[in-house]
Amino acid sequence: MFYICDYVGLCKNHERPLLGLQITDAEHLANHRNDLLHDEYKGPMLRLWLSNRLAFELHSWRFGGPYGQRKVWRLHREQGILSPTGVVSFEEVK
């Protein structure tokens, strides 16, 4: 959706009404983040999305775990942030 969202969810108990998600694996996280920040189509769309007070997160998944133990899928979340000057950045969601 709009070049940036793989999924869009309605947020019932959230300060923002919509949550846009882009999902990838851990190996391609940097490529997706770079595209969202610098691509000629995705960059302006993400800026527009965030400027309308809509939440956006970049999710990446990694399969693994300690040697000799059961392997599990682990989620890494980054939230899109729009500064007052109009610069988009990402920070990890704990």
C-alpha positions as CSV (number, residue, x, y, z in Angstrom):
1,M,0.0,0.0,0.0
2,F,1.4,3.4,-1.1
3,Y,4.8,1.6,-1.8
4,I,5.6,1.4,1.9
5,C,3.1,-0.9,3.8
6,D,2.8,-4.6,3.5
7,Y,0.1,-4.6,6.1
8,V,-2.1,-1.9,7.7
9,G,-3.8,-2.4,11.0
10,L,-6.4,-0.5,13.0
11,C,-5.2,0.4,16.5
12,K,-8.0,0.3,19.1
13,N,-6.0,1.3,22.2
14,H,-3.3,3.4,20.5
15,E,-2.9,7.2,20.2
16,R,-2.7,6.8,16.4
17,P,-5.6,5.2,14.4
18,L,-3.6,3.2,11.9
19,L,-0.4,1.2,12.0
20,G,1.5,0.6,8.8
21,L,3.9,-2.4,8.7
22,Q,6.7,-3.4,6.4
23,I,8.0,-6.9,7.1
24,T,11.3,-8.5,6.1
25,D,13.9,-10.9,7.3
26,A,16.9,-9.8,9.3
27,E,19.3,-10.0,6.4
28,H,17.4,-7.5,4.4
29,L,16.5,-5.1,7.2
30,A,19.2,-2.5,6.3
31,N,18.1,-2.5,2.6
32,H,14.4,-1.9,3.5
33,R,15.3,0.8,5.9
34,N,17.5,2.5,3.3
35,D,14.8,2.3,0.7
36,L,12.2,3.8,3.1
37,L,14.6,6.7,3.9
38,H,16.0,7.4,0.4
39,D,13.9,6.0,-2.4
40,E,12.3,8.6,-4.6
41,Y,8.8,7.1,-4.1
42,K,9.0,5.4,-0.7
43,G,10.7,8.3,1.1
44,P,8.0,11.0,0.4
45,M,5.2,8.5,1.0
46,L,6.6,7.5,4.4
47,R,7.1,11.2,5.3
48,L,3.4,11.9,4.3
49,W,2.2,8.8,6.3
50,L,4.0,10.0,9.4
51,S,3.1,13.7,9.0
52,N,-0.6,12.6,9.2
53,R,0.1,11.2,12.6
54,L,-0.1,7.5,11.5
55,A,2.2,5.0,13.1
56,F,4.7,3.0,11.0
57,E,6.9,0.1,12.0
58,L,9.5,-2.0,10.2
59,H,9.5,-5.6,11.4
60,S,12.3,-8.1,10.8
61,W,12.4,-11.7,11.7
62,R,15.4,-14.0,12.5
63,F,15.4,-17.7,13.1
64,G,18.0,-18.9,15.5
65,G,19.1,-19.4,19.1
66,P,22.0,-20.8,21.2
67,Y,23.9,-23.8,19.9
68,G,22.3,-27.1,20.9
69,Q,19.0,-25.5,22.0
70,R,15.7,-25.2,20.2
71,K,15.6,-22.5,17.5
72,V,12.8,-19.9,17.5
73,W,11.7,-16.9,15.4
74,R,12.7,-13.6,17.0
75,L,11.1,-10.3,16.1
76,H,13.0,-7.0,15.8
77,R,10.8,-3.8,15.6
78,E,11.8,-0.3,14.5
79,Q,9.4,2.6,14.7
80,G,9.4,5.4,12.1
81,I,9.8,8.9,13.6
82,L,9.3,12.2,11.9
83,S,11.3,15.1,13.4
84,P,9.8,18.6,13.5
85,T,12.2,19.5,10.6
86,G,10.7,16.8,8.4
87,V,13.5,14.2,8.7
88,V,12.5,10.6,9.0
89,S,14.5,8.2,11.2
90,F,14.0,4.8,12.8
91,E,14.5,3.7,16.4
92,E,14.2,0.3,18.0
93,V,11.0,-0.5,19.9
94,K,11.6,-2.3,23.1
